[in-house]
Amino acid sequence: MTIGPTVAGGLKLVPEEDQDWVVLLEIAKDGDGDLSKRLAGLMDEESLWEEMIVPELEEEFSRQRLEVVTAVIKAKGEGQALHIDKEMAEAWYGALNQARLELEARYRFGECGNFAPDEIENDAARAAFYRSDFYGTVQSLLLRYVMVE
């Protein structure tokens, strides 16, 4: 996959293989978890986080993942590259962040310290590591080229 900034201030993602489309669709799947509830566990019980904030977060997180998967499916169906403009950047950044946090919660990559990815023996965990790394790269590009003021 080729990724780069556009003159208009967005990002262009050009999937080159079928696997690239799969990885882009995995963003929504990887991010589907209980992040809002885990965040609620960090708050004190008197904050009413669980009752007031969690439902809003769950709705926003779902909206972000849906926006991303819809854009990917549309671009794939039209055989075109994906363009992420300023209006879409927050949803993409949020969905990518959810995916990275959920993958970290599942596989605990941070506990591994500095290691070579090929040292991960479990194929699913190694694939998840590479996806998480890719998601972080796209987030960095969004921050650098799209979400700047």
C-alpha positions as CSV (number, residue, x, y, z in Angstrom):
1,M,0.0,0.0,0.0
2,T,1.2,3.4,-0.8
3,I,0.3,6.3,1.5
4,G,1.1,10.0,1.1
5,P,-0.1,13.5,1.7
6,T,-2.2,15.3,-0.9
7,V,-1.9,18.9,-2.1
8,A,-5.3,19.6,-0.7
9,G,-4.2,18.7,2.8
10,G,-5.4,15.1,3.1
11,L,-4.0,11.6,2.9
12,K,-4.3,9.3,-0.1
13,L,-4.1,5.5,0.6
14,V,-3.6,3.4,-2.5
15,P,-4.1,-0.3,-1.8
16,E,-2.0,-2.3,-4.2
17,E,-3.0,-5.9,-3.3
18,D,-6.2,-7.6,-2.0
19,Q,-4.5,-8.0,1.4
20,D,-4.2,-4.2,1.7
21,W,-8.0,-3.9,1.5
22,V,-8.3,-6.6,4.2
23,V,-6.0,-4.7,6.5
24,L,-8.0,-1.5,6.0
25,L,-11.2,-3.4,6.8
26,E,-9.6,-4.9,9.9
27,I,-9.4,-1.4,11.5
28,A,-13.1,-1.7,12.4
29,K,-12.8,-5.3,13.5
30,D,-9.7,-4.7,15.6
31,G,-11.3,-1.6,17.3
32,D,-14.5,-3.4,18.2
33,G,-14.2,-4.0,21.9
34,D,-15.0,-2.6,25.4
35,L,-12.7,0.3,25.4
36,S,-15.3,2.7,26.8
37,K,-15.9,0.3,29.7
38,R,-12.2,-0.1,30.4
39,L,-11.9,3.6,30.5
40,A,-14.8,3.7,32.9
41,G,-12.8,1.4,35.2
42,L,-10.2,4.2,35.6
43,M,-12.7,6.7,36.9
44,D,-14.0,6.9,40.5
45,E,-17.5,5.5,41.1
46,E,-18.9,8.9,42.0
47,S,-18.2,10.4,38.6
48,L,-21.2,8.7,37.0
49,W,-18.9,7.9,34.1
50,E,-20.5,4.5,33.5
51,E,-24.0,6.0,33.3
52,M,-23.4,9.2,31.4
53,I,-20.1,9.0,29.5
54,V,-19.8,5.3,28.5
55,P,-23.0,5.3,26.3
56,E,-21.8,8.5,24.4
57,L,-18.3,7.0,24.0
58,E,-19.7,3.7,22.7
59,E,-21.9,5.6,20.2
60,E,-19.0,7.8,19.0
61,F,-16.6,4.8,18.8
62,S,-19.1,2.9,16.7
63,R,-19.7,5.9,14.4
64,Q,-16.0,6.3,13.8
65,R,-15.5,2.6,12.9
66,L,-18.6,2.7,10.7
67,E,-17.3,5.8,8.8
68,V,-14.0,4.1,8.2
69,V,-15.4,0.8,7.0
70,T,-17.9,2.5,4.8
71,A,-15.2,4.6,3.2
72,V,-13.1,1.5,2.6
73,I,-15.9,-0.5,1.1
74,K,-16.9,2.3,-1.2
75,A,-13.4,2.9,-2.4
76,K,-12.8,-0.8,-2.9
77,G,-16.1,-1.2,-4.8
78,E,-15.2,1.7,-7.1
79,G,-11.7,0.4,-7.5
80,Q,-10.3,3.7,-6.3
81,A,-7.8,5.0,-3.7
82,L,-9.0,6.2,-0.3
83,H,-8.8,9.9,0.4
84,I,-8.9,11.1,4.0
85,D,-9.6,14.8,4.2
86,K,-9.8,17.1,7.2
87,E,-13.5,16.3,7.7
88,M,-12.8,12.5,7.9
89,A,-9.6,12.7,9.8
90,E,-11.0,12.6,13.3
91,A,-13.1,9.5,12.6
92,W,-10.1,7.8,11.0
93,Y,-7.7,8.8,13.9
94,G,-10.3,7.6,16.4
95,A,-10.9,4.3,14.7
96,L,-7.2,3.7,14.4
97,N,-6.6,4.5,18.0
98,Q,-9.4,2.2,19.1
99,A,-7.9,-0.6,17.0
100,R,-4.4,-0.1,18.5
101,L,-5.7,0.1,22.1
102,E,-7.8,-3.1,21.6
103,L,-4.9,-5.0,20.0
104,E,-2.6,-3.9,22.9
105,A,-5.2,-5.1,25.4
106,R,-5.5,-8.5,23.7
107,Y,-1.8,-9.1,22.9
108,R,0.1,-6.9,25.4
109,F,2.8,-5.9,22.9
110,G,4.1,-3.2,25.3
111,E,5.1,-5.9,27.8
112,C,7.4,-7.5,25.2
113,G,9.8,-4.5,25.3
114,N,12.2,-4.1,22.4
115,F,12.0,-7.2,20.3
116,A,12.0,-8.3,16.6
117,P,8.4,-8.9,15.4
118,D,9.6,-12.2,13.9
119,E,10.2,-13.4,17.5
120,I,6.5,-13.5,18.1
121,E,5.7,-17.2,17.7
122,N,1.9,-16.9,17.4
123,D,0.9,-16.0,13.8
124,A,-2.2,-14.1,14.9
125,A,-0.3,-12.0,17.4
126,R,2.4,-11.3,14.8
127,A,-0.2,-10.2,12.2
128,A,-1.8,-8.0,14.9
129,F,1.5,-6.5,15.8
130,Y,2.1,-5.5,12.2
131,R,-1.4,-4.1,11.8
132,S,-1.0,-2.1,15.0
133,D,2.3,-0.7,13.7
134,F,0.6,0.2,10.4
135,Y,-2.3,1.9,12.3
136,G,0.2,4.0,14.3
137,T,2.0,5.1,11.1
138,V,-1.3,6.2,9.5
139,Q,-2.1,8.1,12.7
140,S,1.2,9.9,12.6
141,L,0.6,10.8,9.0
142,L,-2.8,12.1,9.8
143,L,-1.4,14.3,12.6
144,R,1.4,15.6,10.4
145,Y,-0.4,16.3,7.2
146,V,-4.2,16.5,7.9
147,M,-5.0,17.4,11.4
148,V,-2.7,20.4,11.5
149,E,-4.1,23.9,11.9
